[in-house]
Amino acid sequence: MSTWYEKAVFYHMYPLGMTGAPKQNTEETIVDRFEELDQWIPHIQSLGCSAIYIGPLFESSTHGYDTRDYKLVDRRLGDNDSFKKFVSLCHEAGIKVVVDGVFNHTGREFFAFRDIQERRWDSPYKDWYKGINFDWGSPLGDSFGYEAWQGHYELPCLNLWNPAVKQYLFEVIQFWMDVFDIDGIRLDCANVLDFGFMKELRQATSSMKEDFWLMGEVIHGDYSRWVNQEMLHSVTNYELHKSLYSGFNDHNFFEIAHNVRRLEAIHRKLYTFVDNHDEDRIASKLRNKAHLIPVYTCLFTLPGIPSIYYGGEWGIEGTRTRTSDEALRPALTPAQDQELHNELTDWISALGKIHQENPEFHDGIYQELLLTNRQYAFARRADRSICITAVNNDDQNATVYVPVPIHASTAENLMDGSTLPIENGKIMIELQGNWGVVLKIREE
């Protein structure tokens, strides 16, 4: 039987951006912006989403990934009770909640780092960070050096080999479960986290809560090194993300199909997306905006756990600069659905429901059925039924004859309820330009 996360459709929220919170955390008092975030829940439900990935959340100095306090919600968003209420409302709506776990590094205002600044080698926390060296000073004026994430000295790296650090972080996770009742963690910078730490994390969280999900941020490499019985349940599928936008831009479905085949062993477990808080919006990456419909059709029906990044349902654009990600993280409200709602919004909503309601998309085996540069059809198989997706990246309409790998005489179009005949083991599909269809076929 599938777990909740294998069936999930995610909605990705970057709360500091979407609420328009100040970029610097200098507020003396708590400002409750969760009252605004709570209002997103019905909208997220309407898109057919069953889970939320929200973060960063915890008290930080600027962008959220320079943590000050792992046990306090960022005061620019609210307090612990605000987030507790948010999770409760999500659970009432049948929506699971996954948060950011920023365990590779902290901010410089974290208590352990502040103690080293004050007490230097007398600090009991001097082994909590990597590369602490009192023979040289950091570029930020500290009287000691340390290892920083990618050379960003505002993000000192934690020493995850230290048992005291591991114990502290596992206690933090238990705290998040006990206080907020979260359902999973997205591990920031999982590609550089110690494998031993992640194995212990898997063991610890498995005993804390049933079906607790661990997903890691990994860009390059063999994803199976992270996704296995000992470590994480899932990682971010950046490979599919890249092949989706470049495959459409280059009119080359072979790139997408090759990527799916290459990841066949684990692709159903991977967290799939077309944009996120670090990547340019898919509407800005695509040369032809008409490709948004078939791109999202692929996202929801290819193997993986699909995710929508907030605002993506409206097809908004956004491009990062060399110095800022702000354009990727705009202030938006669910009330803007009235003005921004369009054909893509309805399409994504339909795809979300289709993904949730059809088990073929949860653990169904993938089978390639037709592949050209501009047309692509594939099946996802259950015991006695299949779903077939066919997409067209050409501006012109196309007629395709797709082989049907089970015995059946009709297919149901899940987008509009119409039926199509199956003749001589094939189905003729009239594909509009830059469009897609999703069919359900039951074995006879």
C-alpha positions, -999 to +999 in steps of 0.1 A: +000+000+000+013+034-010+024+059+017+010+094+019+041+109+003+041+084-027+006+097-035+013+133-027+010+165-049+030+192-032+026+230-030+059+248-023+056+279-001+085+303+006+068+322+035+092+352+039+088+360+003+051+354-003+042+375+028+065+404+018+083+401+052+113+424+058+146+411+043+164+418+076+151+404+109+154+435+130+119+436+144+116+438+182+081+424+182+065+394+166+044+402+135+019+374+128+019+369+090+005+334+094-029+349+094-022+355+057-006+321+051-036+304+066-057+319+038-037+299+012-050+265+024-084+265+005-066+277-026-040+249-023-068+224-018-085+237-050-054+228-070-056+191-059-026+194-036-023+170-006+010+183+009+028+215+015+066+220+017+070+253+036+103+270+045+125+283+058+105+290+089+127+293+119+142+323+135+169+337+113+187+369+105+179+374+068+168+350+041+158+322+065+188+298+060+210+316+085+192+301+116+193+319+149+170+296+168+157+262+157+129+262+183+113+295+174+093+304+144+107+335+127+092+365+144+086+381+109+061+353+103+046+348+138+051+327+168+051+290+175+014+290+182+008+306+148+026+278+130+010+252+152-024+265+141-013+265+104-004+228+106-036+220+124-056+237+097-037+219+070-043+185+086-080+193+089-080+199+052-062+166+045-029+183+037+005+171+051+032+196+061+069+193+054+094+219+067+130+230+059+157+214+080+188+236+077+213+214+093+245+219+073+251+254+087+237+280+111+237+318+112+263+337+131+237+347+157+231+310+167+238+305+204+267+281+199+285+304+175+280+334+197+295+315+226+327+308+206+329+345+197+328+354+234+348+326+249+370+313+221+388+281+230+371+281+264+337+276+247+322+241+251+308+246+216+341+251+198+338+216+183+302+222+171+316+238+139+339+226+112+374+239+109+375+261+140+410+275+141+422+302+166+454+309+146+436+331+120+406+353+118+375+351+096+369+377+068+340+390+090+363+401+118+361+370+141+392+362+161+391+327+147+386+309+114+360+283+104+346+265+075+317+283+058+292+271+032+305+278-003+327+306+012+297+325+027+310+333+061+276+343+074+268+306+072+293+286+094+292+249+088+281+226+116+303+196+125+278+167+120+304+142+132+301+156+167+277+134+188+265+165+207+255+183+175+236+153+163+219+148+196+209+185+196+195+183+160+176+151+167+160+168+198+151+197+176+132+174+152+115+157+181+105+192+193+090+200+158+070+168+159+058+173+194+049+210+191+039+214+155+031+178+144+050+181+111+050+152+087+084+154+071+116+174+066+133+187+034+170+186+041+188+218+029+222+211+012+217+173+014+243+169-013+271+180+012+256+165+044+275+136+060+261+102+049+265+089+085+244+117+098+216+111+073+216+073+082+213+081+119+186+107+111+166+081+092+168+057+121+159+084+146+129+098+127+115+064+118+111+057+155+096+091+162+067+091+138+053+066+113+057+075+076+078+105+085+093+117+051+129+128+046+136+146+013+170+160+004+181+189-018+205+172-042+214+187-076+240+165-092+252+129-087+238+094-085+205+100-067+204+064-055+234+072-032+209+092-012+176+075-019+177+041-003+165+021+027+192+034+049+190+072+042+165+094+025+131+086+010+135+111-018+156+139-033+150+168-056+150+156-092+170+185-108+179+162-138+142+160-148+138+197-141+166+205-166+154+180-192+118+193-191+126+229-200+154+222-224+135+193-240+106+216-248+128+246-258+148+224-282+118+204-295+136+173-282+115+149-263+143+124-265+161+143-238+132+139-214+126+102-222+163+095-218+163+111-184+133+091-172+149+058-184+182+066-168+165+071-134+142+041-138+153+024-106+143+052-083+123+077-104+090+071-087+104+083-054+120+115-066+105+150-058+098+166-092+093+202-100+096+228-128+106+257-107+114+265-070+128+293-048+163+289-063+155+285-099+141+309-126+104+305-131+095+280-157+074+307-175+106+326-179+127+296-189+104+285-217+109+302-251+073+294-259+048+301-231+023+279-248+045+250-236+034+255-200+003+232-205+023+202-218+052+208-194+029+206-164+012+176-180+046+158-180+053+169-145+021+154-131+021+122-150+058+112-154+072+091-125+079+112-093+062+132-066+051+165-083+054+199-068+040+234-077+059+264-066+036+292-054+024+314-082+033+287-108-004+279-111-008+314-126+022+311-149+040+341-133+075+349-145+107+356-125+144+356-131+172+357-106+202+381-109+238+376-100+231+392-066+195+385-058+168+358-058+140+383-049+123+380-082+118+343-076+101+349-042+075+377-048+048+388-023+015+372-034-018+365-018-044+338-026-069+367-033-049+374-065-063+342-080-093+363-090-071+384-114-044+359-122-065+327-127-062+314-162-064+283-184-032+270-169-046+273-133-076+251-143-053+226-161-030+222-131-061+218-108-074+190-130-039+174-131-036+175-093-069+157-089-061+132-116-027+124-100-043+119-066-072+098-078-054+074-101-029+049-084-011+045-117+007+078-110+018+068-075+037+036-081+028+026-116+055+013-138+066+036-166+065+024-202+075+045-233+050+041-261+058+067-287+087+090-291+096+117-317+113+151-313+078+167-310+054+141-298+058+118-268+034+092-253+040+070-223+020+047-200+019+043-162+006+008-153-015-006-124-027-042-120-056-041-145-055-005-159-031+020-174-030+057-178-015+070-211-002+106-214+005+121-249+020+155-254+028+177-284+055+204-283+048+216-319+027+246-328+008+225-353-018+198-345-006+163-347-023+129-352-005+101-334-012+063-333-002+051-298+001+014-290-020+002-261-002-024-240-033-040-225-064-055-240-092-029-242-116-013-266-121+022-252-101+049-234-115+077-212-100+112-215-095+122-179-094+159-188-129+161-203-146+127-198-149+119-235-141+084-248-118+073-276-119+039-294-090+015-294-087-004-327-062-031-335-043-025-303-038+012-311-055+045-302-056+074-325-051+107-307-057+141-322-032+163-303-037+201-305-006+222-309+013+226-276-011+205-257-015+172-239-040+145-230-043+120-202-062+088-208-074+060-185-078+025-200-092-004-181-083-040-191-112-060-205 
